[in-house]
């Protein structure tokens, strides 16, 4: 049975928003159409690997704590939440949210100004061309492909910030990979001259046609991870092996913690 509506659930040290893809899209669009705040709002989309990294990465924990919206990306996250009695309505992946926002932009009175940051050389430019041809309500105001390790180089790091600053987009799509993108956006939230930033992983590659997402039927079965493993085994096999060992422990720890709280509450009532 679906529980009463709540704004978020606490899971693996994160407060995950209880929203659907449409709800998340509406929220991002409202932020983009509103005024600029003192700091850039940003959205993160944790999956199993993020949860595993969160368990030992304090800076990543802080970056999630200050995010404006945290969305569950990954069937195992949804399954674990429901197993623990913490209802999340559906998976909201960054690679679904960005196209949904692009489609919603057509309904606005003015174009949605977007900047693409990340992906490999030339990839963001191709993604920009594809976006403009497919989504008439979108204006790509800039792209930037920072060099590897740019976040450790003050000049390269400033160049990325300056590129975004010169364009002043409504929406910044960040495709630097996790956890780099989440850490970078959180560190520079006050310096990023965008209304909203979406930490979107490989989404720019998908939009460019550089990488292909799994078939929809695999996504619906919660097996998109399997498609990625098959297509990128060298990069992902070690990560997935580690996650397969650690994630069940995290679920067990959450269950034990919830059971302990329930027992303590029962003892106080009695």
C-alpha positions in Angstrom: 0.0 0.0 0.0 1.3 3.5 -0.9 1.9 5.5 2.2 0.8 9.1 2.9 2.5 11.7 0.7 5.8 13.1 2.1 8.2 15.6 0.6 11.3 13.4 0.9 12.6 10.2 2.4 15.9 9.7 4.2 18.0 7.0 2.7 21.7 6.2 2.8 22.5 9.6 4.3 20.5 11.4 1.6 17.2 13.2 1.6 15.7 12.0 -1.6 12.7 14.0 -3.0 9.5 12.2 -3.5 8.7 13.4 -7.0 7.9 12.0 -10.4 9.7 12.8 -13.6 7.0 15.3 -14.4 7.1 16.9 -11.0 10.9 17.3 -11.2 10.6 18.8 -14.7 8.0 21.3 -13.5 10.2 22.3 -10.5 13.3 22.8 -12.7 11.3 24.8 -15.2 9.9 27.0 -12.5 13.4 27.7 -11.2 14.7 28.5 -14.7 11.8 30.9 -15.4 12.2 32.6 -12.1 14.8 35.2 -11.0 18.5 34.5 -10.3 19.3 33.8 -6.7 22.5 34.5 -4.8 23.7 30.9 -5.6 23.0 28.4 -8.3 20.4 25.8 -7.4 21.6 22.3 -8.4 20.1 18.9 -8.8 21.8 15.5 -8.2 20.6 12.1 -9.2 22.0 9.4 -7.0 22.3 5.7 -8.1 23.8 2.7 -6.3 27.4 3.8 -7.0 26.6 7.2 -5.5 25.2 5.6 -2.4 28.3 3.5 -2.0 30.6 6.5 -2.4 28.5 8.5 0.0 29.2 6.0 2.7 32.8 7.1 3.0 33.1 10.4 1.1 32.3 13.3 3.6 32.6 16.0 0.9 30.1 14.2 -1.3 27.8 13.9 1.7 28.0 17.7 2.1 27.4 18.3 -1.6 24.2 16.2 -1.5 23.0 18.0 1.7 23.1 21.4 0.0 21.5 20.2 -3.3 18.2 21.8 -4.2 16.7 18.5 -5.4 17.9 14.9 -4.9 16.3 12.4 -7.4 16.5 8.6 -7.2 18.3 7.4 -10.4 18.4 3.6 -10.3 15.9 0.8 -9.8 17.9 -0.6 -6.8 17.5 2.7 -5.0 13.7 2.6 -5.6 13.6 -1.1 -4.6 15.6 -0.5 -1.4 13.5 2.4 -0.4 10.3 0.5 -0.8 11.7 -2.6 1.0 12.5 -0.3 3.9 9.0 1.2 3.9 10.1 4.6 2.4 8.0 5.2 -0.7 9.5 6.8 -3.7 7.1 7.2 -6.7 9.5 6.3 -9.5 13.0 6.4 -10.9 14.0 9.9 -12.1 17.3 9.6 -14.1 19.3 12.6 -15.2 19.2 11.2 -18.7 15.4 11.3 -18.6 15.1 14.6 -16.8 17.2 16.7 -19.3 15.1 15.7 -22.3 12.0 16.2 -20.3 13.1 19.8 -19.5 14.0 20.4 -23.1 10.6 19.2 -24.3 8.9 21.4 -21.7 10.9 24.5 -22.9 8.7 24.7 -26.0 5.7 25.7 -23.9 7.5 28.9 -22.6 7.1 32.4 -23.8 10.8 32.8 -24.3 13.6 30.3 -25.2 15.2 28.3 -22.4 18.9 29.3 -22.4 21.2 26.3 -21.8 24.9 25.8 -21.4 26.5 22.3 -21.8 29.6 21.7 -19.7 31.6 18.5 -20.0 31.8 15.4 -22.3 34.7 14.8 -24.7 36.1 17.2 -27.3 33.4 18.1 -29.9 30.7 16.1 -28.1 28.9 19.0 -26.5 28.9 20.9 -29.8 27.2 17.9 -31.5 24.7 17.6 -28.7 24.0 21.3 -29.0 23.3 21.0 -32.7 21.0 18.0 -32.1 19.1 19.9 -29.3 18.5 23.0 -31.4 17.2 20.9 -34.3 14.9 18.8 -32.1 13.7 21.3 -29.5 12.6 24.7 -30.9 12.1 26.2 -27.4 15.8 25.9 -26.5 18.7 28.2 -27.1 22.2 26.8 -26.6 24.2 29.8 -25.3 27.5 27.9 -25.0 29.5 24.7 -24.5 32.8 24.0 -22.8 34.9 20.9 -22.7 37.3 21.3 -19.7 40.6 19.4 -19.8 41.0 16.3 -17.7 41.8 17.3 -14.1 40.7 20.9 -14.7 39.2 21.2 -11.2 42.8 20.9 -9.8 44.2 23.6 -12.0 43.1 27.1 -10.8 43.4 28.6 -14.3 41.5 25.8 -16.1 38.9 25.8 -13.3 38.4 29.6 -13.6 38.1 29.2 -17.4 35.2 26.9 -17.0 33.5 29.3 -14.5 34.2 32.2 -16.8 32.7 30.4 -19.8 29.5 29.8 -18.0 29.6 33.4 -16.6 29.8 35.0 -20.0 26.7 33.1 -21.2 24.6 33.5 -18.0 22.3 30.5 -18.9 19.1 29.6 -17.3 20.2 26.0 -17.1 23.6 24.4 -16.9 23.9 20.8 -17.8 27.0 19.3 -16.2 28.4 16.1 -17.7 31.6 15.5 -15.8 30.9 12.1 -14.3 30.2 11.3 -10.7 31.3 12.3 -8.1 33.4 15.0 -9.9 30.3 16.9 -11.2 28.5 16.9 -7.8 31.6 18.0 -5.9 32.5 20.7 -8.5 29.0 22.2 -8.6 28.8 22.2 -4.8 32.2 23.9 -4.3 31.4 26.6 -6.8 27.7 27.1 -6.2 28.1 30.7 -5.4 30.2 31.4 -8.5 28.2 29.5 -11.1 26.3 32.1 -13.2 23.3 29.9 -13.9 19.9 29.7 -12.3 20.0 25.9 -12.1 22.6 23.2 -12.7 21.7 19.6 -13.4 24.4 17.0 -12.6 23.6 14.7 -15.5 26.4 12.2 -16.0 26.5 10.8 -19.6 23.5 12.8 -20.7 25.4 15.1 -23.0 27.0 12.0 -24.7 23.5 10.5 -25.2 22.2 13.8 -26.7 25.1 13.9 -29.1 24.6 10.3 -30.1 28.1 9.5 -28.9 26.7 6.8 -26.6 23.4 4.9 -26.7 21.1 4.3 -23.8 19.7 0.8 -23.2 16.4 -0.1 -24.9 13.3 1.2 -23.1 12.2 -2.4 -22.2 15.5 -2.9 -20.3 15.0 0.5 -18.5 11.5 -0.6 -17.5 12.9 -3.8 -16.1 15.4 -1.9 -14.1 18.3 -3.4 -16.1 19.8 -0.4 -17.7 22.9 -1.0 -15.5 23.4 -4.4 -17.4 23.4 -2.7 -20.8 26.0 -0.2 -19.6 28.1 -3.0 -18.2 28.0 -4.9 -21.5 28.8 -1.8 -23.5 31.6 -0.5 -21.2 33.0 -3.5 -19.4 36.5 -2.2 -18.9 35.3 0.9 -17.2 32.5 -0.5 -15.2 33.2 -4.1 -14.2 35.3 -3.2 -11.1 32.8 -0.5 -10.0 29.8 -2.8 -10.3 31.6 -5.6 -8.5 32.4 -3.3 -5.6 28.8 -1.9 -5.5 27.4 -5.5 -5.5 29.2 -6.2 -2.3 28.8 -2.9 -0.5 25.2 -1.9 -1.4 23.5 -4.8 0.3 25.4 -4.0 3.4 24.1 -0.4 3.2 20.6 -1.7 2.9 21.1 -4.0 5.9 22.5 -1.1 7.9 19.5 1.0 7.1 17.2 -1.8 8.1 19.0 -2.4 11.4 18.9 1.4 12.1 15.2 1.6 11.4 14.5 -1.5 13.5 16.5 -0.1 16.4 14.5 3.2 16.3 11.3 1.2 16.2 12.3 -0.9 19.2 13.4 2.2 21.2 10.1 4.0 20.4 8.1 0.9 21.4 10.0 0.8 24.7 9.3 4.4 25.5 5.6 3.9 24.8 5.4 0.8 27.0 
